[in-house]
Amino acid sequence: MNLSYWELKSWFTNVDYTIVGSGIVGLSCALQLKDQFPKANILVLERGMLPQGASTKNAGFACFGSLSEIIEDLKSHSEDEVVQLVKKRVNGLQLLRETLGDQTINYQNHGGYELFFNNDDLLDTCLSKREAINKLLEPIFKKDVFSIKPNSFGFKNIKEQYIFNQFEGQIDTGKMMDALLHKVQSKGIKILNNIRVESFSEDSNSVKVNTDITDFSTSKLLIATNGFASQLIKEAVKPARAQVLITKPIKNLSIKGTFHLDKGYYYFRNIDNRILFGGGRNLDFKAEETTEFGQTELIQNKLESILKTVILPNTPFEIESTWSGIMGVGNQKKPIVKELSNHVYCGVKLGGMGVAIGSIIGKELAQLIA
């Protein structure tokens, strides 16, 4: 593409900070940079028409981990590390709500529920460790987080007890990202879509950014591409595809809340009198370790089966649409926020907790620049 003099001058000249990725992390980073450097020329580059990875494709859970997820995390993290992870998620959600406002993002606190299949002994493990986990998290919440509730929603083929989390909520993902984009643009920050960063090179004073449209120089480069990070930098981040479906509106739908199944590998919620349901990558981890969007018959069939036999066993429903998002994961849950070199930084590997920690990771990324 041959860019005009005006296009090069207005968008690609004297760029102070270039952020790759216009998801929650990238846009939060841009806002923080503008606060730190009000006169700076900030450019956000996005490879897709909309934020490409997971920010506009997630399920909209305002959560920080189910009881079984926290128990699982304790197998590979110390107690202090798990507490710090939960604390970061709680603080990140608070920052997101403060930045945009609860009404704007349609934040609702219906609580979160963890369900357990009849043929699984996971509930017994959770019940045996519930008090210990509540005690571990007490300094953060000042109250017990996890309690026991009976099966009040009429789900089938699950244990008759839920684990209930009174602090879990839900948001409207589309409204959140729309508001975040408006807020960023209102600050005079430029966002360019459908432009792919292919590589970059650094000299003593700047970074040359090579894109599929043009090449330009920037004083600092900040990478916020999460699941796509390995395409640009050598950090321990693997892509993880999440497949999601949503039903058509269901009359008299009484299900309200966010729901977790099978250590969080399945998750569903109510939204606009519909059920949004996603997960199942544990059926084939290798196949879902991809940056390609799409659905597989294996996972879609499993999601539909659980809808019919567990979630809506006595309710007719139709599936309206399906989609997928790309998360960034690793062997441990701790995100990677670091200076890679003199002029290049990254904030990646959100571990499927983008809604919870995206805002605070973006802020931390910006704060790496003194």
C-alpha positions in Angstrom: 0.0 0.0 0.0 1.3 3.4 -0.9 0.5 5.8 1.9 0.2 9.5 1.2 2.4 12.3 2.6 -0.6 13.2 4.9 -1.1 9.7 6.2 2.6 9.2 7.0 2.8 12.6 8.6 -0.4 12.3 10.7 -0.2 8.7 11.9 3.4 7.4 11.5 5.7 10.3 12.3 7.1 11.3 15.7 5.5 8.4 17.5 6.5 8.2 21.1 4.7 5.0 22.2 3.4 2.2 20.0 1.2 -0.5 21.5 0.6 -3.7 19.6 -2.9 -5.0 20.5 -6.1 -3.1 21.2 -7.6 -5.5 23.7 -8.1 -4.7 27.4 -4.4 -4.7 28.2 -3.4 -2.6 25.2 -6.1 0.1 25.7 -5.5 0.2 29.5 -1.8 0.6 28.8 -2.6 3.5 26.5 -4.7 5.2 29.1 -2.0 4.9 31.7 0.7 6.2 29.4 -1.5 9.2 28.6 -1.8 9.9 32.3 2.0 9.6 32.7 2.9 11.5 29.6 0.0 13.8 28.6 1.7 15.3 25.6 2.9 12.0 24.2 2.0 10.8 20.7 0.5 7.3 21.4 -0.4 4.8 18.6 -2.3 1.5 19.1 -2.0 -1.1 16.3 -4.6 -3.8 15.9 -4.4 -6.7 13.5 -8.2 -7.3 13.3 -11.2 -5.2 12.6 -12.0 -5.5 16.3 -9.6 -6.6 19.1 -8.5 -9.9 17.7 -7.7 -12.3 20.6 -10.1 -12.7 23.4 -11.2 -9.2 24.7 -14.3 -9.0 22.5 -14.8 -12.8 22.5 -14.8 -13.8 26.2 -17.8 -14.9 28.2 -17.9 -11.8 30.4 -17.1 -13.4 33.7 -16.1 -11.0 36.5 -14.4 -13.8 38.4 -11.2 -14.6 40.2 -11.2 -18.5 40.2 -13.6 -21.2 41.3 -12.8 -23.3 44.4 -11.6 -26.2 42.4 -9.4 -23.9 40.3 -7.8 -22.5 43.3 -7.2 -25.9 44.8 -5.6 -27.0 41.5 -3.4 -23.8 41.4 -2.1 -24.8 44.9 -0.5 -27.9 43.3 1.9 -25.7 41.2 2.0 -22.5 43.2 2.8 -21.6 46.8 0.0 -20.3 49.0 1.4 -16.8 48.9 1.5 -17.0 45.1 -2.1 -18.1 44.9 -3.2 -15.3 47.3 -1.3 -12.7 45.1 -2.9 -14.1 42.0 -6.4 -13.8 43.5 -5.6 -10.3 44.9 -4.5 -9.1 41.5 -7.7 -10.4 39.9 -9.8 -8.7 42.5 -7.9 -5.4 42.2 -8.0 -5.6 38.4 -11.8 -6.0 38.4 -12.1 -3.1 40.7 -9.9 -1.0 38.4 -12.0 -2.0 35.4 -15.2 -1.0 37.2 -13.8 2.3 38.4 -12.4 3.1 34.9 -15.7 2.5 33.0 -18.5 2.4 35.6 -20.7 -0.5 36.6 -23.7 0.8 34.6 -21.6 1.3 31.4 -20.3 -2.3 31.4 -23.6 -3.7 32.8 -21.9 -5.2 35.8 -24.2 -7.5 37.8 -23.4 -9.4 40.9 -25.6 -12.6 40.8 -22.8 -14.7 42.3 -20.9 -17.6 40.9 -21.7 -21.3 41.2 -19.5 -24.4 40.8 -21.3 -27.5 39.7 -20.0 -31.1 39.8 -20.8 -34.1 37.6 -22.3 -37.1 39.3 -19.5 -39.4 38.3 -16.8 -37.1 39.6 -15.4 -37.0 43.2 -14.3 -33.3 42.8 -17.0 -32.1 45.1 -15.7 -34.1 48.0 -12.2 -32.6 47.5 -13.7 -29.1 47.4 -15.8 -29.7 50.6 -12.8 -31.0 52.4 -10.7 -28.0 51.5 -13.3 -25.2 51.5 -12.7 -23.9 55.0 -8.9 -23.8 54.5 -9.3 -21.9 51.2 -11.8 -19.5 52.9 -9.2 -18.9 55.6 -6.5 -18.4 53.0 -8.5 -15.7 51.2 -10.0 -14.0 54.3 -7.4 -11.2 54.3 -8.6 -10.2 50.9 -12.4 -10.5 51.3 -12.9 -10.2 55.1 -15.6 -12.8 54.7 -15.9 -16.4 53.7 -15.8 -16.6 49.9 -17.2 -20.1 49.3 -20.3 -21.6 50.8 -22.6 -24.5 50.0 -26.0 -24.2 48.2 -28.5 -26.8 47.0 -29.3 -27.4 43.4 -32.0 -24.7 43.0 -31.8 -24.2 39.2 -33.0 -27.7 38.2 -29.8 -28.8 36.6 -29.6 -32.6 35.9 -26.8 -35.2 36.1 -24.9 -33.2 38.7 -24.3 -33.4 42.4 -27.1 -31.9 44.5 -24.8 -29.3 46.1 -23.2 -26.3 44.5 -20.2 -24.3 45.8 -21.4 -20.7 45.8 -19.1 -17.6 45.5 -20.9 -14.5 46.7 -18.3 -12.1 45.2 -18.5 -13.2 41.6 -20.2 -11.1 38.9 -20.7 -10.7 35.2 -20.4 -8.0 32.6 -21.4 -7.2 29.0 -18.1 -7.7 27.1 -19.2 -5.8 24.1 -20.3 -2.7 26.1 -17.0 -2.9 28.1 -14.8 -2.9 25.0 -16.9 -0.2 23.2 -16.6 2.1 26.3 -12.9 1.4 26.6 -12.3 2.2 22.9 -14.3 5.5 23.2 -12.4 6.5 26.3 -9.0 5.9 24.7 -10.0 7.8 21.5 -11.4 10.7 23.6 -7.9 11.2 25.0 -6.4 11.8 21.6 -4.8 8.3 21.3 -4.8 7.0 17.8 -6.0 3.4 17.0 -5.4 1.8 13.7 -7.1 -1.5 12.8 -6.4 -4.1 10.2 -2.6 -3.5 10.4 -0.3 -6.4 11.3 3.0 -6.0 13.0 5.3 -8.5 11.3 8.6 -7.7 13.0 10.6 -5.0 14.7 14.3 -4.1 15.2 15.9 -1.8 17.8 18.7 0.7 17.6 20.2 2.9 20.4 17.4 5.4 20.3 14.3 3.9 18.9 12.5 0.8 17.5 11.7 0.3 13.8 8.4 -1.4 13.4 7.7 -3.4 10.2 4.0 -3.8 9.4 2.1 -5.1 6.4 1.1 -1.5 5.6 4.3 0.5 6.2 7.4 0.7 8.3 8.0 3.5 10.9 10.0 4.3 14.0 8.8 4.7 17.5 10.5 5.6 20.8 9.1 2.7 22.7 7.2 -0.5 21.7 4.8 -2.2 24.0 3.5 -5.6 23.1 0.0 -6.6 24.4 -1.0 -9.4 22.1 -1.4 -12.1 24.8 -2.2 -15.4 22.9 -0.4 -14.2 19.8 2.7 -13.1 21.7 5.0 -15.9 20.4 4.6 -14.5 16.9 6.6 -11.4 17.9 8.6 -12.3 21.1 10.3 -15.2 22.7 8.4 -15.6 25.9 6.8 -18.7 27.4 3.3 -18.0 26.2 1.1 -20.6 24.4 -2.1 -19.8 22.5 -5.2 -21.5 23.9 -8.4 -21.4 21.8 -11.7 -21.2 23.7 -14.9 -22.2 21.8 -18.2 -20.6 22.8 -21.8 -20.8 21.7 -25.0 -18.8 22.6 -28.6 -19.9 22.4 -31.5 -18.0 21.0 -33.6 -16.2 23.6 -35.4 -18.6 26.0 -38.8 -17.7 27.5 -38.9 -17.5 31.3 -35.2 -18.3 31.7 -34.7 -18.5 35.5 -30.9 -19.2 35.4 -29.0 -16.2 36.7 -25.3 -16.2 37.6 -22.0 -17.4 36.4 -21.4 -21.2 36.5 -18.3 -23.3 36.4 -18.0 -27.1 35.6 -15.0 -29.5 35.6 -12.4 -27.3 37.2 -13.5 -24.3 35.1 -12.9 -26.0 31.8 -16.7 -25.4 31.1 -18.5 -22.2 32.0 -21.9 -20.8 31.3 -24.0 -17.8 32.2 -27.2 -15.9 31.5 -27.2 -13.0 29.1 -30.3 -11.3 27.5 -32.5 -14.3 28.3 -30.0 -16.6 26.6 -27.4 -19.1 27.8 -23.8 -18.4 26.8 -21.7 -21.6 27.1 -18.1 -22.2 26.4 -15.1 -24.4 27.1 -14.1 -28.0 26.4 -10.5 -27.4 25.4 -9.5 -30.1 27.9 -11.0 -32.6 25.4 -8.1 -32.0 23.1 -5.5 -29.6 24.5 -3.1 -30.0 21.6 -5.7 -29.1 18.9 -6.8 -26.1 20.9 -3.2 -24.8 21.3 -3.6 -22.7 18.1 -3.9 -19.1 16.9 -6.5 -20.2 14.3 -10.1 -19.2 15.1 -12.8 -21.8 14.5 -14.8 -24.6 16.0 -14.3 -28.4 16.1 -17.0 -31.0 16.0 -15.6 -32.7 19.1 -16.0 -29.7 21.3 -19.2 -28.3 19.8 -21.0 -31.7 20.2 -19.9 -31.9 23.8 -21.1 -28.4 24.6 -24.5 -29.2 23.0 -24.7 -32.5 24.9 -24.1 -30.8 28.3 -26.7 -28.1 27.4 -29.3 -30.8 26.7 -28.5 -33.1 29.6 -27.3 -30.8 32.4 -28.1 -27.1 31.9 -31.4 -27.1 30.0 -32.7 -30.7 30.4 -36.4 -29.8 30.3 -36.2 -26.7 28.1 -36.3 -26.6 24.3 -33.5 -24.3 22.9 -31.8 -23.4 19.7 -28.2 -22.4 19.2 -28.0 -19.0 17.5 -24.2 -18.6 16.9 -20.8 -19.9 17.8 -17.4 -18.3 17.9 -13.9 -18.7 19.4 -11.3 -16.6 21.2 -7.5 -17.0 21.6 -6.1 -16.8 25.2 -2.5 -16.8 26.3 -1.5 -19.4 28.8 1.6 -21.0 30.3 2.8 -23.6 32.9 2.0 -21.1 35.7 -0.7 -18.5 36.1 1.5 -15.5 36.7 1.4 -13.0 33.8 4.5 -11.8 32.1 5.0 -8.0 32.5 8.6 -7.1 31.7 11.1 -4.9 29.9 12.5 -7.0 27.1 15.2 -4.5 26.1 15.9 -0.8 26.3 12.9 0.2 24.2 10.6 -2.9 24.1 8.2 -4.1 26.8 5.5 -6.7 27.0 2.4 -7.5 29.1 1.2 -11.0 28.1 0.0 -14.5 29.3 -3.2 -13.6 31.1 -4.1 -17.2 31.6 -7.8 -16.9 30.7 -8.3 -14.1 33.2 -8.3 -11.1 30.8 -11.4 -9.5 32.2 -10.1 -9.7 35.7 -6.5 -8.7 35.2 -6.4 -7.0 31.8 -6.8 -3.5 33.2 -4.1 -3.9 35.9 -1.7 -5.6 33.5 -2.1 -2.7 31.1 -1.4 -0.3 33.9 1.7 -2.2 35.1 3.0 -2.4 31.5 2.8 1.4 31.1 4.5 1.9 34.5 7.6 0.0 33.3 8.4 3.2 31.5 9.8 5.6 34.0 
